[in-house]
Amino acid sequence: MAKFDYILINNRGTKNTGTINAPDIETAKNKLSSDGEIIVSITKVNKLKNYFWQRPSMRFQDKMMFIKHMATMLQVGITVAEALEILIDQTKEKNNAQMYKNILEMVKSGQSLSKSLNEYNYVFPEIFINMIATAEETGNLDQVLERLDIQMEKEYETRKKVKSAFIYPAVILILTLVISISIVIFVMPKVLDIFSSFDVKLPVITRMLIAFSNFISNNPLISLLLFVGFISFFTFLFKLKYLKNFWHKILIKLPVFGKILIYSNLARFTRTLNSLLQSGVPMVKALNVCSNMITNQTYKNALINAKNKVEQGAQLGESLEGNEKLFPQMVTKTLFIGEKTGGLETTTGRLADLYEREVDTITKNLSVLLEPILLIFMAGLVGGIVLAIILPIYQLPNLLN
């Protein structure tokens, strides 16, 4: 969609200037001439380079509030254009306010809301655009926005539970590493002074710790650079496109955490599919949107394969079979029955409720499940370092003899 600056003159000779959005200059001329005014000039606005600091950005909560506000305003009879004007007034972030102004201009020039949002497809998810496009075709935009609002709330709750589940073990692991490194940096040099005054052979683990402590103490800058480089290297490997599938498969197979990831992905898939089907989006298109919404590469590949099979005439339940680890038999059988009985919207909704409850249950009990594993890890790491320091001290009389 291009933007055109125009100058018009009406019957009274009054000049009128403005901007209009249209796919081409001919369409823009037709739209302007329909008002009965004479077109003096119309020129295409060259698209300015959109630098990263000019690009709008919205958090998940901001997108959720956008849908919530739009749904509420449309339900009380406010038009899309009026709703956007209200959002512009309420938005404090400059780039986002400009984005809403551009969307409003496109809507006022006759473009649909879904196509206007598609101009910012790096901000608004595909599910937004597809559900709104279908709603505009059927004329029930307010109802679809309400469904999308429920979908966003459910997804937000699931995300929050999964994130909170990972915070506890992450804090414990970080504290354990900080304590261990502090012992090596601050305690080991003092103990080293005792050992260096005696010509004795120390245990291997003690010698390794002394060498590590000496290296960090004598080369603090190099040690910091190596640590940052090590973290950056593994972050790069984890984000590398060709290794994503490998890492994501490992994450799913992890004890406890793997089950959380499986349940949360199933909840997201079934909830998204339910919202799309209720909005009237065709199955193949809905599966394509679901595959783009899922971040886990293993699930993404499975859904893409399922979409290809459905395109060839297979049922959804059948196309997901053979991946019992990702899609348990209960999921495939329930979807199969839903398709046979014509109640797929109901079954996907129930599956979404089920797996959202499973995520809730397992995250609540996570601390109990992980405590033994975390205690063993802490005892092994910190206890090993302390033992490496204390053991030579107790053996020192024997070593001297």
C-alpha positions as CSV (number, residue, x, y, z in Angstrom):
1,M,0.0,0.0,0.0
2,A,1.5,3.3,-1.2
3,K,1.0,6.8,0.2
4,F,0.1,9.8,-2.0
5,D,0.2,13.6,-1.2
6,Y,-2.6,15.5,-3.0
7,I,-3.9,19.0,-3.6
8,L,-7.6,19.5,-4.4
9,I,-9.8,22.5,-5.3
10,N,-13.5,22.5,-4.7
11,N,-16.2,24.5,-6.5
12,R,-15.6,27.5,-4.3
13,G,-11.9,27.6,-5.2
14,T,-10.8,26.5,-1.7
15,K,-7.6,24.5,-1.8
16,N,-7.5,21.2,0.2
17,T,-4.3,19.2,0.8
18,G,-3.7,15.8,2.5
19,T,-2.4,12.3,2.2
20,I,-4.2,9.1,1.0
21,N,-3.2,5.5,1.0
22,A,-3.9,3.4,-2.1
23,P,-2.3,0.5,-4.0
24,D,-1.6,2.6,-7.0
25,I,-2.0,6.2,-8.4
26,E,-5.1,5.4,-10.5
27,T,-6.9,4.0,-7.5
28,A,-5.9,7.1,-5.5
29,K,-7.3,9.4,-8.3
30,N,-10.6,7.5,-8.4
31,K,-11.0,7.8,-4.7
32,L,-10.3,11.6,-4.7
33,S,-12.4,12.4,-7.8
34,S,-15.4,10.7,-6.3
35,D,-15.8,13.6,-3.9
36,G,-16.5,16.0,-6.8
37,E,-13.3,18.0,-6.3
38,I,-10.7,18.9,-8.9
39,I,-7.3,17.2,-8.5
40,V,-4.5,19.8,-8.9
41,S,-1.7,17.4,-8.2
42,I,-1.1,13.9,-6.8
43,T,2.4,12.6,-6.0
44,K,3.6,9.4,-4.5
45,V,5.4,9.8,-1.2
46,N,8.8,8.0,-1.2
47,K,9.0,5.5,1.6
48,L,11.5,6.7,4.1
49,K,14.0,4.3,5.5
50,N,12.6,2.9,8.7
51,Y,15.5,3.0,11.1
52,F,15.5,0.6,14.1
53,W,14.9,3.5,16.6
54,Q,11.8,4.6,14.5
55,R,10.2,1.1,14.5
56,P,7.3,0.6,16.8
57,S,7.6,-2.2,19.4
58,M,4.9,-3.8,21.6
59,R,5.3,-6.2,24.5
60,F,3.0,-9.2,24.8
61,Q,1.0,-7.3,27.4
62,D,0.7,-4.2,25.1
63,K,-0.7,-6.4,22.3
64,M,-3.1,-8.0,24.8
65,M,-4.4,-4.6,25.9
66,F,-4.7,-3.4,22.3
67,I,-7.1,-6.3,21.5
68,K,-8.9,-5.8,24.8
69,H,-9.5,-2.1,24.2
70,M,-10.5,-2.6,20.5
71,A,-13.0,-5.4,21.5
72,T,-14.5,-3.3,24.3
73,M,-14.9,-0.2,22.1
74,L,-16.4,-2.0,19.1
75,Q,-18.9,-3.8,21.4
76,V,-20.3,-0.5,22.7
77,G,-20.8,0.8,19.1
78,I,-17.5,2.8,18.5
79,T,-16.2,2.5,15.0
80,V,-12.7,1.2,14.1
81,A,-11.5,4.6,13.1
82,E,-12.8,6.2,16.3
83,A,-11.3,3.4,18.4
84,L,-7.9,4.0,16.8
85,E,-8.2,7.8,17.5
86,I,-8.8,7.0,21.1
87,L,-5.7,4.7,21.2
88,I,-3.6,7.4,19.6
89,D,-4.6,9.8,22.4
90,Q,-3.8,7.2,25.1
91,T,-0.5,6.0,23.7
92,K,2.5,7.7,25.2
93,E,5.2,5.9,23.3
94,K,6.0,8.0,20.2
95,N,6.7,5.3,17.7
96,N,3.6,3.3,18.6
97,A,1.4,6.4,18.4
98,Q,2.8,7.1,14.9
99,M,2.0,3.5,14.0
100,Y,-1.6,3.9,15.1
101,K,-1.8,7.2,13.1
102,N,-0.6,5.4,10.0
103,I,-3.1,2.5,10.5
104,L,-5.9,5.1,11.0
105,E,-5.0,6.8,7.7
106,M,-5.1,3.5,5.9
107,V,-8.5,2.6,7.4
108,K,-9.9,6.1,6.6
109,S,-8.7,5.7,3.0
110,G,-10.8,2.5,2.6
111,Q,-8.3,-0.2,3.5
112,S,-9.4,-3.0,5.8
113,L,-8.1,-3.2,9.4
114,S,-6.4,-6.5,8.7
115,K,-4.5,-5.2,5.7
116,S,-3.6,-2.1,7.7
117,L,-2.2,-4.2,10.5
118,N,-0.3,-6.4,8.0
119,E,1.8,-3.3,7.2
120,Y,3.2,-3.9,10.7
121,N,3.4,-7.7,10.6
122,Y,6.7,-7.5,12.6
123,V,4.6,-6.1,15.5
124,F,1.3,-7.9,15.2
125,P,1.3,-11.7,15.2
126,E,-0.1,-13.6,12.2
127,I,-3.1,-14.9,14.3
128,F,-4.2,-11.2,14.8
129,I,-4.2,-10.5,11.0
130,N,-5.8,-13.8,10.0
131,M,-8.6,-13.8,12.6
132,I,-9.4,-10.1,11.9
133,A,-9.4,-10.7,8.1
134,T,-11.9,-13.5,8.5
135,A,-14.0,-11.5,10.9
136,E,-14.2,-8.6,8.4
137,E,-15.4,-11.0,5.7
138,T,-18.2,-12.4,7.9
139,G,-19.0,-9.1,9.6
140,N,-18.5,-10.2,13.3
141,L,-15.3,-8.3,14.1
142,D,-16.4,-7.5,17.7
143,Q,-17.1,-11.2,18.5
144,V,-13.8,-12.3,17.0
145,L,-11.8,-9.6,18.9
146,E,-13.4,-10.9,22.1
147,R,-12.3,-14.5,21.3
148,L,-8.8,-13.2,20.5
149,D,-8.8,-11.3,23.8
150,I,-9.6,-14.6,25.6
151,Q,-6.9,-16.4,23.6
152,M,-4.3,-13.7,24.5
153,E,-5.3,-13.9,28.2
154,K,-5.0,-17.7,28.3
155,E,-1.6,-17.6,26.6
156,Y,-0.4,-14.8,28.9
157,E,-1.3,-16.9,32.0
158,T,0.5,-20.0,30.5
159,R,3.6,-18.0,29.7
160,K,3.7,-16.4,33.1
161,K,3.5,-19.8,34.8
162,V,6.2,-21.3,32.6
163,K,8.5,-18.4,33.2
164,S,8.0,-18.4,37.0
165,A,8.7,-22.2,37.0
166,F,12.1,-21.6,35.6
167,I,13.0,-18.7,37.9
168,Y,13.5,-20.8,41.1
169,P,16.0,-23.3,39.7
170,A,17.8,-20.5,37.8
171,V,18.3,-18.5,41.0
172,I,19.6,-21.6,42.8
173,L,22.0,-22.4,40.0
174,I,23.3,-18.8,39.8
175,L,23.8,-18.6,43.6
176,T,25.6,-21.9,43.6
177,L,28.0,-20.8,40.9
178,V,28.6,-17.4,42.6
179,I,29.4,-19.1,45.9
180,S,31.7,-21.6,44.2
181,I,33.6,-18.9,42.2
182,S,33.9,-16.7,45.3
183,I,35.5,-19.6,47.3
184,V,38.0,-20.2,44.4
185,I,38.8,-16.4,44.1
186,F,38.9,-15.3,47.7
187,V,39.5,-18.4,49.9
188,M,41.9,-20.4,47.7
189,P,44.7,-17.8,47.6
190,K,44.8,-17.7,51.5
191,V,44.9,-21.5,51.7
192,L,47.5,-21.5,49.0
193,D,49.9,-19.6,51.2
194,I,49.8,-22.4,53.7
195,F,50.4,-25.1,51.1
196,S,53.2,-23.3,49.3
197,S,55.4,-23.2,52.5
198,F,55.5,-27.0,52.5
199,D,57.2,-29.2,49.9
200,V,54.4,-31.8,49.7
201,K,52.4,-33.4,47.0
202,L,48.8,-32.3,47.1
203,P,45.7,-34.2,45.8
204,V,44.9,-33.8,42.1
205,I,41.6,-31.9,42.7
206,T,43.4,-29.4,45.0
207,R,46.1,-28.8,42.5
208,M,43.5,-28.2,39.8
209,L,41.7,-25.7,42.0
210,I,44.9,-23.9,42.8
211,A,45.8,-23.6,39.1
212,F,42.3,-22.3,38.4
213,S,42.5,-19.8,41.3
214,N,46.0,-18.6,40.2
215,F,44.9,-18.1,36.7
216,I,41.8,-16.0,37.7
217,S,43.8,-14.0,40.3
218,N,46.7,-13.2,37.9
219,N,44.6,-12.6,34.8
220,P,41.3,-11.1,35.9
221,L,40.6,-9.3,32.5
222,I,41.4,-12.4,30.4
223,S,39.3,-14.5,32.7
224,L,36.3,-12.1,32.3
225,L,36.7,-12.0,28.6
226,L,36.9,-15.9,28.5
227,F,33.7,-16.1,30.6
228,V,31.8,-13.6,28.4
229,G,33.1,-15.4,25.3
230,F,32.1,-18.8,26.6
231,I,28.5,-17.5,27.4
232,S,28.3,-15.8,24.0
233,F,29.5,-18.8,22.1
234,F,26.9,-21.1,23.7
235,T,24.2,-18.5,23.2
236,F,25.2,-18.3,19.5
237,L,25.1,-22.1,19.2
238,F,21.7,-22.2,20.8
239,K,20.3,-19.6,18.4
240,L,21.9,-21.0,15.3
241,K,19.2,-22.0,12.9
242,Y,20.7,-25.3,11.8
243,L,21.1,-26.5,15.4
244,K,17.7,-25.2,16.7
245,N,15.9,-28.5,16.1
246,F,18.7,-30.4,17.9
247,W,18.6,-28.1,21.0
248,H,14.8,-28.1,21.1
249,K,14.7,-31.9,21.0
250,I,17.1,-32.0,24.0
251,L,15.0,-29.5,25.9
252,I,11.8,-31.6,25.4
253,K,13.7,-34.7,26.8
254,L,14.8,-33.0,30.0
255,P,13.4,-34.4,33.2
256,V,10.5,-32.2,34.7
257,F,11.3,-29.2,32.4
258,G,10.6,-31.3,29.3
259,K,7.1,-32.1,30.5
260,I,6.4,-28.4,31.2
261,L,7.5,-27.5,27.6
262,I,5.4,-30.3,26.1
263,Y,2.3,-29.3,28.0
264,S,2.7,-25.5,27.3
265,N,3.2,-26.1,23.6
266,L,0.2,-28.4,23.5
267,A,-1.9,-25.8,25.4
268,R,-0.7,-23.0,23.0
269,F,-1.4,-25.1,19.9
270,T,-4.9,-26.2,20.8
271,R,-5.9,-22.8,22.2
272,T,-4.7,-21.0,19.0
273,L,-6.3,-23.6,16.7
274,N,-9.6,-23.3,18.7
275,S,-9.6,-19.5,18.3
276,L,-8.9,-19.7,14.6
277,L,-11.5,-22.4,13.9
278,Q,-14.1,-20.5,15.9
279,S,-13.3,-17.4,13.8
280,G,-13.9,-19.3,10.6
281,V,-10.3,-19.7,9.4
282,P,-9.8,-22.8,7.2
283,M,-8.0,-25.7,8.6
284,V,-4.9,-25.5,6.4
285,K,-4.5,-21.8,7.0
286,A,-5.1,-22.3,10.8
287,L,-2.3,-25.0,10.9
288,N,0.0,-22.6,9.1
289,V,-0.7,-19.9,11.7
290,C,-0.2,-22.4,14.6
291,S,3.2,-23.5,13.2
292,N,4.3,-19.9,13.0
293,M,3.0,-19.2,16.6
294,I,4.9,-22.1,18.1
295,T,8.5,-21.2,19.0
296,N,9.8,-24.8,19.6
297,Q,11.3,-26.0,16.3
298,T,10.4,-29.6,16.9
299,Y,6.7,-28.8,17.3
300,K,6.9,-26.3,14.4
301,N,8.2,-29.0,12.0
302,A,5.6,-31.5,13.2
303,L,2.8,-29.0,12.5
304,I,4.2,-28.1,9.1
305,N,4.2,-31.8,8.2
306,A,0.6,-32.1,9.5
307,K,-0.5,-29.1,7.4
308,N,1.0,-30.8,4.3
309,K,-0.9,-34.0,5.0
310,V,-4.2,-32.1,5.6
311,E,-3.7,-30.4,2.2
312,Q,-3.5,-33.8,0.6
313,G,-6.8,-34.8,2.2
314,A,-5.8,-36.4,5.5
315,Q,-7.6,-35.8,8.8
316,L,-5.9,-33.6,11.5
317,G,-5.8,-36.4,14.1
318,E,-4.3,-38.8,11.5
319,S,-1.7,-36.3,10.4
320,L,-0.4,-35.9,13.9
321,E,0.0,-39.6,14.6
322,G,3.4,-41.1,14.9
323,N,4.7,-38.3,17.3
324,E,3.5,-39.7,20.6
325,K,6.2,-37.8,22.5
326,L,4.9,-34.5,21.0
327,F,1.2,-35.3,20.6
328,P,0.1,-38.1,23.0
329,Q,-2.6,-40.5,21.8
330,M,-5.2,-38.7,23.8
331,V,-4.7,-35.6,21.7
332,T,-4.7,-37.4,18.3
333,K,-7.7,-39.6,19.2
334,T,-9.7,-36.6,20.6
335,L,-9.0,-34.6,17.5
336,F,-10.0,-37.5,15.3
337,I,-13.3,-37.9,17.2
338,G,-13.9,-34.2,17.0
339,E,-13.5,-34.2,13.2
340,K,-15.7,-37.2,12.8
341,T,-18.5,-35.7,14.9
342,G,-18.1,-32.2,13.6
343,G,-17.2,-30.8,17.0
344,L,-13.5,-29.9,16.4
345,E,-14.0,-26.5,18.0
346,T,-15.3,-28.0,21.2
347,T,-12.6,-30.7,21.4
348,T,-9.7,-28.2,20.8
349,G,-11.2,-26.0,23.5
350,R,-11.3,-28.8,26.0
351,L,-7.8,-30.0,25.2
352,A,-6.6,-26.4,25.7
353,D,-8.3,-26.3,29.1
354,L,-6.8,-29.6,30.0
355,Y,-3.2,-28.8,29.2
356,E,-3.4,-25.3,30.7
357,R,-4.5,-27.0,34.0
358,E,-1.6,-29.5,33.6
359,V,0.9,-26.6,33.2
360,D,-0.6,-25.0,36.3
361,T,-0.3,-28.2,38.4
362,I,3.2,-29.1,37.4
363,T,4.5,-25.5,37.9
364,K,3.0,-25.4,41.4
365,N,4.7,-28.6,42.4
366,L,8.0,-27.8,40.6
367,S,9.9,-26.7,43.7
368,V,9.1,-30.0,45.4
369,L,10.2,-32.0,42.3
370,L,13.4,-30.1,41.8
371,E,14.6,-29.8,45.4
372,P,16.4,-33.2,45.5
373,I,18.2,-32.6,42.2
374,L,19.2,-29.0,43.1
375,L,20.5,-30.2,46.6
376,I,22.6,-32.9,44.9
377,F,24.0,-30.3,42.5
378,M,24.8,-27.8,45.2
379,A,26.4,-30.5,47.4
380,G,28.5,-31.8,44.6
381,L,29.8,-28.5,43.4
382,V,30.3,-26.5,46.6
383,G,31.0,-29.6,48.7
384,G,33.6,-30.7,46.2
385,I,35.4,-27.4,46.3
386,V,35.3,-27.2,50.1
387,L,36.5,-30.8,50.4
388,A,39.4,-30.0,48.0
389,I,40.5,-27.3,50.5
390,I,39.9,-29.1,53.8
391,L,41.2,-32.5,52.8
392,P,44.9,-31.5,52.4
393,I,44.7,-29.5,55.7
394,Y,43.7,-32.7,57.6
395,Q,46.3,-34.7,55.7
396,L,49.1,-32.2,56.2
397,P,50.7,-33.9,59.3
398,N,50.8,-37.2,57.4
399,L,52.2,-35.6,54.3
400,L,55.0,-33.8,56.3
401,N,56.0,-37.1,58.0
